[in-house]
Structures are given as structure tokens and as C-alpha cells.
Amino acid sequence: MQSDSVVFKFYYQWWKNIDKSIFLLISLLFIIGLFFSLVSTSLIASDKLDTNSYFFFFKHLIYVLIGISLIFIFSSLNSDQLYKYSIFLFFISFISLLLVPFIGIEVKGSKRWIDLFFLPRFQPIEVLKPFLVIILATILCDIRSNILSKYLISILLISVISLLLIAQPDIGQTLLVVFCWAVLIFTSGINIYILLAMFVAGASLLAYLIIFVPKFDYIQGRIFSFFNRETGTHNFQSDKAIESITSGGFFGKGIGEGVLKNRVPEAHTDYIISVISEEFGVVAIILILLLFLVLIYMIFKKISFETNDKAKLILIGSISLILMQATIHIGVNIRLFPTTGMTLPFLSYGGSSIISTSILAGIILNLTKRKIS
């Protein structure tokens, strides 16, 4: 009985201290993702497994339940525990990323995943990203180091990770982590001209790789196809996606009436926005965007009252990752950007992506919860 009382008290304190509005909004986004997974993947499972199956939905549900558990775990830690465990988990994730070239699984010309017996097709960079934010914030807020050494260490760290991602190749994730790093060092107070010089150097290196290194010919093809729709075959997926959004109109064709999920591979991950728009209309997309905007507003409102610089940087980095990933995903779906294979946080099918988003959500809830005096 006493142990039950302790557990109840622990849960009660957790619920009492977290920001309930942010938690409920995150939960709502996960529930919406589950619903759209149900309506967009049941036919795929039937076709692939030759049965009336909800295989993909139940797999998504399992990952969401794991994600909710991770949210609870990371949000219930105190700040010192969060930072200590995050450093350990960062090194575990980083070692996993180092192992990708050696034991990774190659899918469609890219080697980005490793196969663990308890987590098949696990993508190390997804799990590394939340802890990278904490590591970078820790480096930039270290009072024992001078400004120059802080920036040099952060540049070295992000360069190593970027090179590992480029070798896979995964340009989309490379741009995402570099963007997050740029946001953090800009927020920390770096001179804008130094930041611009870094940006020019990075962009020049990326352009050189795309133009002159044969391994990245596929990226060059996607870029050329993006600007000239008559060239190559890289426009097929994006063309079908924009057609689906157009055909769905304001209110969509209805549940199960969409065809994009059966015409484009991995539509339930990379093109979930187009799948939703085709069946539920642009109105549904606007409502989802509003939910993301409200979430971002609520977190930035919390940041404005935060007095700890490290916590501020972590919150800014975390929400920047979510915002940038959502922007890239939606931009690809409406042909603003070339195809990148980026999932939509909270909503897209995919175990690694759900776990990554859940860890970020747990960190956000941890640093926005009510401080106990």
C-alpha cells in the first residue's frame, strides 16, 4: 500500500508540475498522426500482406506508446539528471552513427539505418538530434571556456556529424542539424558577419560535393528536375503529391478515397501532408499548421520567462528542429523544395522519427515545467 502511495504521489507531482497545455497539444498531434496512419496505411498493408490488416497502424501505435513513455521519462527528470543522461545517450547515439558505414542497411542507394534486434531499421541520427541540442547548449554555456574555444568545439562537433551524414548520403538531415547549430550559435550572441562567413563556406562545400562528387549525382538530378520539370524522373513523387493536394480541394475526397498512398512509395512518411490533404482537404492542413504554430508560440512564451541561459538555448534548439523539419516536409509536398525524404514531426509513420520527436517533446516539457522552490 505504501509503494502504491509513493507511485501515486510521483505521478501526481509530475502532472501538477508539467505545462498541461503543451502536453495536451503534443498528445493531440500524436493522436492525429495515429488517425491518419490508420486511414492511410490500412490499404497499403492489405496490398503488401494480401490480407485485411492494420499492420502499419499497430506498428505506429506501438511506437507512439513507446514515445509517450519516453516523454514521461524525460519530462520527470530533474535538470541535472536530464543533462547527465543526455550526455551519455549522445555518445551512445554518436557511436551508432559511426557504425552506420560498417553495419548499416542500404535502402535505395542510401545507408542510413542499422538493424537492432529490438529496434529494426533504427536511424541513429534521429535519436542523436535531441541530445545534440543539449550538448551544443552545454558547450556554448560553459563559463570555463572562452568564446573562441566554444565556437571552435561546436564547429568541430557539427562538422564530424555532418560528414558522417553526407557519407550516407543524407543531405536533408545534414541541413537540419547545421540549421539547428546555426540557430544556437546565433542565439548565443555570435557576430553576424562570422556566421555569414561560416554559411558561405558551408554552402560552397555543399555545392562542390553536389557538382563534382559522383556519389551525389542524385541530388544534382533532383535539383535540376525541381527547376526544370521536363528533365529526369525525379518529379514523379512531387508531381503526384501536388496533384493530390489540388484534387482534394478545400474539404477532400473523403476517408479512403485518396489514391496517392497507393501510387507513391512511402507516402505515409514523406508525403503524409499530401495524403491528408487529398482525403480531408486543405482545411485539415490549415488546422494542423495552426496546431504547430500554437505549440511554437506557447514554447517561445515560456522561453521569454526563462532565466537560465542553457535552458533557453535547449528550448530554442528543440523547437527549431521541429519547426525546420515541419517546414521542409510541407515545402517538399507543395513543391517549394526538392524531394528530401523528411518526415513530419508527430504525424508521419516511422519509428525512429517518432522516438526522436518524443525525446524532444520530453525535453521541452522538462524545461517548461513549474519550478519547485
C-alpha positions as CSV (number, residue, x, y, z in Angstrom):
1,M,0.0,0.0,0.0
2,Q,2.8,2.4,0.8
3,S,4.5,1.7,-2.5
4,D,1.2,2.5,-4.3
5,S,1.0,5.7,-2.4
6,V,4.5,6.7,-3.4
7,V,3.8,5.9,-7.1
8,F,0.6,7.9,-7.0
9,K,2.4,10.8,-5.4
10,F,5.1,10.7,-8.0
11,Y,2.5,10.8,-10.9
12,Y,0.6,13.5,-9.2
13,Q,3.6,15.7,-8.8
14,W,4.6,15.1,-12.4
15,W,1.1,16.1,-13.6
16,K,1.0,19.0,-11.3
17,N,4.3,20.5,-12.5
18,I,4.3,20.0,-16.3
19,D,2.8,22.5,-18.6
20,K,-0.6,20.8,-19.3
21,S,-1.4,22.9,-22.4
22,I,1.9,21.9,-24.1
23,F,1.5,18.3,-23.1
24,L,-2.1,18.1,-24.3
25,L,-1.2,19.8,-27.6
26,I,1.7,17.3,-28.1
27,S,-0.7,14.4,-27.3
28,L,-3.3,15.8,-29.7
29,L,-0.7,15.9,-32.5
30,F,0.2,12.2,-31.8
31,I,-3.4,11.2,-31.8
32,I,-4.0,13.0,-35.2
33,G,-0.9,11.2,-36.5
34,L,-2.4,7.8,-35.4
35,F,-5.7,8.6,-37.0
36,F,-4.2,9.5,-40.3
37,S,-1.9,6.4,-40.1
38,L,-5.0,4.3,-39.7
39,V,-6.7,5.7,-42.8
40,S,-3.6,6.0,-44.9
41,T,-1.8,2.7,-44.3
42,S,-4.6,0.1,-43.9
43,L,-4.9,-0.3,-47.7
44,I,-1.1,-0.4,-48.1
45,A,-1.0,-3.3,-45.6
46,S,-3.8,-5.1,-47.4
47,D,-1.9,-4.8,-50.7
48,K,1.5,-5.8,-49.4
49,L,0.4,-8.6,-47.0
50,D,-2.5,-9.7,-49.1
51,T,-4.9,-9.5,-46.1
52,N,-7.2,-7.1,-44.4
53,S,-4.6,-6.0,-42.0
54,Y,-3.8,-2.9,-39.9
55,F,-0.2,-4.0,-39.6
56,F,1.3,-0.5,-40.2
57,F,-1.2,1.2,-37.9
58,F,-0.5,-1.2,-35.0
59,K,3.2,-0.7,-35.5
60,H,2.7,3.1,-35.5
61,L,0.6,2.7,-32.3
62,I,3.4,0.7,-30.6
63,Y,6.0,3.4,-31.4
64,V,3.6,6.2,-30.2
65,L,3.2,4.3,-26.9
66,I,6.9,4.0,-26.6
67,G,7.1,7.7,-27.4
68,I,4.6,8.6,-24.7
69,S,6.7,6.6,-22.2
70,L,9.9,8.5,-23.3
71,I,8.0,11.8,-22.9
72,F,7.1,10.9,-19.4
73,I,10.6,9.6,-18.5
74,F,12.5,12.7,-19.9
75,S,10.0,15.2,-18.5
76,S,10.0,13.7,-15.0
77,L,13.8,14.0,-14.6
78,N,15.3,17.0,-12.8
79,S,17.5,19.3,-14.8
80,D,20.8,17.8,-13.6
81,Q,19.7,14.3,-14.4
82,L,18.5,15.4,-17.8
83,Y,21.8,16.9,-18.7
84,K,23.8,14.0,-17.3
85,Y,21.8,11.3,-19.0
86,S,21.7,13.2,-22.2
87,I,25.5,13.4,-22.5
88,F,25.6,9.6,-22.0
89,L,22.9,9.0,-24.6
90,F,24.5,11.4,-27.0
91,F,27.7,9.3,-27.0
92,I,25.7,6.1,-27.5
93,S,23.8,7.6,-30.4
94,F,27.1,9.1,-31.8
95,I,28.7,5.6,-31.7
96,S,25.7,4.2,-33.5
97,L,26.1,6.9,-36.2
98,L,29.8,5.9,-36.6
99,L,28.8,2.3,-37.1
100,V,26.3,3.0,-40.0
101,P,29.0,2.8,-42.7
102,F,30.1,-0.6,-41.4
103,I,26.9,-2.4,-40.4
104,G,24.3,-0.1,-41.9
105,I,21.4,-1.3,-44.1
106,E,21.3,0.2,-47.6
107,V,17.9,1.3,-48.9
108,K,17.5,2.9,-52.3
109,G,21.2,3.8,-52.5
110,S,21.5,5.3,-49.0
111,K,22.9,3.7,-46.0
112,R,21.3,5.4,-43.0
113,W,19.9,2.6,-40.8
114,I,21.2,-0.1,-38.6
115,D,19.2,-3.2,-37.7
116,L,18.9,-3.9,-33.9
117,F,17.1,-7.0,-32.7
118,F,14.8,-4.8,-30.5
119,L,14.5,-1.9,-33.0
120,P,14.6,-2.9,-36.7
121,R,15.7,-0.2,-39.2
122,F,16.8,2.2,-36.5
123,Q,18.1,5.6,-37.8
124,P,20.8,6.8,-35.4
125,I,20.7,10.5,-36.5
126,E,17.1,10.7,-35.4
127,V,17.9,9.8,-31.8
128,L,21.1,11.8,-31.8
129,K,19.4,15.1,-32.7
130,P,17.7,15.9,-29.4
131,F,20.9,15.1,-27.4
132,L,22.9,17.1,-29.9
133,V,20.9,20.2,-28.9
134,I,21.7,19.7,-25.3
135,I,25.4,19.0,-26.0
136,L,25.7,22.2,-28.1
137,A,23.9,24.3,-25.5
138,T,26.2,22.9,-22.8
139,I,29.3,23.8,-24.9
140,L,28.1,27.3,-25.6
141,C,27.1,28.0,-22.0
142,D,30.3,26.7,-20.5
143,I,31.7,29.6,-18.4
144,R,35.1,27.9,-18.1
145,S,35.8,28.3,-21.8
146,N,36.4,31.4,-23.8
147,I,34.1,32.4,-26.6
148,L,36.5,31.3,-29.4
149,S,37.1,27.8,-28.0
150,K,33.3,27.3,-27.5
151,Y,32.6,28.1,-31.2
152,L,35.6,26.0,-32.4
153,I,34.5,23.0,-30.4
154,S,30.9,23.3,-31.6
155,I,32.1,23.7,-35.2
156,L,34.3,20.6,-34.9
157,L,31.4,18.6,-33.5
158,I,28.8,19.6,-36.1
159,S,31.4,19.1,-38.9
160,V,32.1,15.5,-37.8
161,I,28.4,14.7,-37.7
162,S,27.7,16.5,-41.0
163,L,30.5,14.5,-42.7
164,L,29.0,11.2,-41.4
165,L,25.6,12.2,-42.7
166,I,27.0,13.3,-46.1
167,A,28.7,10.0,-46.5
168,Q,25.4,8.1,-46.1
169,P,24.3,10.3,-48.0
170,D,21.6,12.2,-46.2
171,I,21.7,15.9,-47.2
172,G,18.3,16.6,-45.7
173,Q,19.4,15.6,-42.2
174,T,22.7,17.4,-42.7
175,L,21.0,20.7,-43.5
176,L,18.7,20.2,-40.5
177,V,21.4,19.7,-37.9
178,V,23.5,22.5,-39.4
179,F,20.5,24.8,-39.3
180,C,19.9,23.9,-35.6
181,W,23.6,24.6,-34.8
182,A,23.4,28.0,-36.6
183,V,20.3,28.9,-34.6
184,L,22.0,28.1,-31.4
185,I,25.3,30.0,-32.0
186,F,23.3,32.9,-33.4
187,T,21.2,33.0,-30.3
188,S,24.3,32.7,-28.1
189,G,25.5,36.0,-29.5
190,I,28.0,35.3,-32.3
191,N,28.9,38.2,-34.6
192,I,26.6,38.1,-37.6
193,Y,29.4,38.5,-40.1
194,I,31.2,35.5,-38.7
195,L,28.0,33.5,-39.0
196,L,27.6,34.6,-42.6
197,A,31.2,33.6,-43.4
198,M,30.5,30.2,-42.0
199,F,27.3,29.9,-44.0
200,V,29.1,30.8,-47.3
201,A,31.9,28.3,-46.5
202,G,29.4,25.6,-45.8
203,A,27.3,26.4,-48.9
204,S,30.4,26.3,-51.1
205,L,31.4,22.9,-49.7
206,L,27.9,21.5,-50.3
207,A,27.8,22.9,-53.9
208,Y,31.2,21.4,-54.6
209,L,30.0,18.0,-53.4
210,I,26.8,18.1,-55.4
211,I,28.5,19.3,-58.6
212,F,31.8,17.4,-58.6
213,V,31.4,14.2,-56.5
214,P,29.7,11.4,-58.4
215,K,28.1,9.9,-55.2
216,F,25.9,13.0,-55.0
217,D,24.6,12.9,-58.6
218,Y,21.2,12.0,-57.4
219,I,20.9,15.3,-55.5
220,Q,22.0,17.2,-58.6
221,G,19.3,15.4,-60.6
222,R,16.7,16.3,-58.0
223,I,17.7,20.0,-58.1
224,F,17.7,20.2,-61.9
225,S,14.4,18.4,-62.0
226,F,13.0,20.8,-59.4
227,F,13.8,23.8,-61.6
228,N,13.1,22.1,-64.9
229,R,10.2,19.7,-64.7
230,E,10.8,18.3,-68.2
231,T,14.2,16.7,-67.1
232,G,14.7,13.4,-65.4
233,T,12.2,11.3,-63.4
234,H,12.7,12.9,-60.0
235,N,9.5,14.9,-60.3
236,F,7.2,11.9,-60.2
237,Q,6.6,11.8,-56.4
238,S,6.3,15.6,-56.0
239,D,4.0,15.9,-59.1
240,K,1.7,13.2,-57.7
241,A,1.8,15.0,-54.3
242,I,0.8,18.4,-55.6
243,E,-1.9,16.7,-57.8
244,S,-3.4,15.1,-54.7
245,I,-3.5,18.4,-52.8
246,T,-5.2,20.0,-55.8
247,S,-7.7,17.2,-56.3
248,G,-8.6,17.2,-52.6
249,G,-9.8,20.8,-52.7
250,F,-10.9,22.5,-49.6
251,F,-12.7,19.6,-47.9
252,G,-11.1,16.5,-49.5
253,K,-12.5,13.4,-51.2
254,G,-13.4,11.6,-48.0
255,I,-11.8,8.8,-45.9
256,G,-10.2,6.1,-48.0
257,E,-10.9,7.9,-51.3
258,G,-7.4,9.1,-51.9
259,V,-5.1,7.4,-54.3
260,L,-1.7,9.0,-53.5
261,K,-0.9,6.4,-50.8
262,N,-1.1,3.6,-53.4
263,R,0.8,5.5,-56.1
264,V,3.8,6.9,-54.3
265,P,6.2,4.8,-52.2
266,E,6.4,5.8,-48.5
267,A,3.6,8.3,-48.9
268,H,2.6,7.7,-45.3
269,T,6.0,9.0,-44.2
270,D,7.4,11.5,-46.7
271,Y,4.1,12.8,-48.1
272,I,1.7,12.5,-45.2
273,I,0.6,16.1,-45.7
274,S,-0.5,15.4,-49.3
275,V,-2.3,12.2,-48.2
276,I,-4.2,14.2,-45.6
277,S,-5.0,17.0,-48.0
278,E,-6.3,14.6,-50.7
279,E,-8.8,12.9,-48.3
280,F,-9.6,15.7,-45.9
281,G,-8.9,18.9,-47.8
282,V,-6.8,22.0,-47.4
283,V,-8.9,22.9,-44.3
284,A,-7.4,19.9,-42.4
285,I,-3.8,21.0,-43.3
286,I,-4.6,24.6,-42.1
287,L,-5.8,23.2,-38.8
288,I,-2.6,21.1,-38.4
289,L,-0.5,24.1,-39.2
290,L,-2.3,26.1,-36.6
291,L,-1.6,23.4,-34.0
292,F,2.1,23.6,-34.8
293,L,2.0,27.4,-34.6
294,V,0.2,27.4,-31.3
295,L,2.8,24.9,-29.9
296,I,5.7,27.0,-31.1
297,Y,4.1,30.2,-29.7
298,M,3.5,28.5,-26.3
299,I,7.1,27.3,-26.1
300,F,8.5,30.7,-27.1
301,K,6.3,32.3,-24.5
302,K,7.9,30.0,-21.9
303,I,11.3,30.9,-23.2
304,S,10.6,34.6,-22.6
305,F,10.2,33.9,-18.8
306,E,13.2,31.5,-18.6
307,T,16.2,32.9,-16.7
308,N,18.7,30.1,-17.3
309,D,20.6,30.6,-20.5
310,K,21.3,26.9,-21.0
311,A,17.6,26.0,-20.7
312,K,16.8,28.8,-23.1
313,L,19.2,27.5,-25.7
314,I,17.9,24.0,-25.4
315,L,14.3,25.0,-25.8
316,I,15.2,27.2,-28.8
317,G,17.2,24.4,-30.4
318,S,14.4,21.8,-29.8
319,I,11.6,23.9,-31.2
320,S,13.9,25.0,-34.1
321,L,14.4,21.3,-35.0
322,I,10.6,20.6,-35.0
323,L,9.8,23.8,-36.9
324,M,12.5,23.3,-39.6
325,Q,11.6,19.7,-40.1
326,A,7.9,20.5,-40.5
327,T,8.8,23.4,-42.9
328,I,10.9,21.1,-45.1
329,H,8.3,18.4,-45.1
330,I,5.5,20.7,-46.1
331,G,7.7,22.6,-48.6
332,V,8.5,19.3,-50.4
333,N,4.8,18.4,-50.5
334,I,3.9,21.7,-52.2
335,R,7.0,21.8,-54.4
336,L,8.7,24.7,-52.7
337,F,11.8,22.4,-52.1
338,P,13.3,19.4,-53.9
339,T,12.5,16.0,-52.6
340,T,14.4,15.2,-49.3
341,G,12.6,12.4,-47.6
342,M,11.9,14.3,-44.4
343,T,9.1,13.1,-42.1
344,L,6.6,15.4,-40.4
345,P,7.1,15.5,-36.6
346,F,4.3,13.8,-34.6
347,L,2.3,12.8,-37.6
348,S,4.4,10.8,-40.0
349,Y,4.8,7.0,-39.8
350,G,8.3,5.9,-38.8
351,G,9.7,4.5,-35.6
352,S,13.0,6.5,-35.4
353,S,11.2,9.7,-36.2
354,I,8.5,9.2,-33.5
355,I,11.1,8.3,-30.9
356,S,13.2,11.4,-31.9
357,T,10.2,13.7,-31.7
358,S,9.1,12.2,-28.4
359,I,12.5,12.8,-26.8
360,L,12.4,16.4,-28.0
361,A,8.9,16.7,-26.5
362,G,10.0,15.2,-23.2
363,I,12.9,17.7,-23.0
364,I,10.6,20.6,-23.8
365,L,8.1,19.5,-21.1
366,N,11.0,19.1,-18.7
367,L,12.3,22.6,-19.2
368,T,8.9,24.3,-19.3
369,K,7.5,22.6,-16.2
370,R,6.8,24.6,-13.0
371,K,9.9,25.1,-10.9
372,I,9.7,23.7,-7.4
373,S,11.2,26.1,-4.9
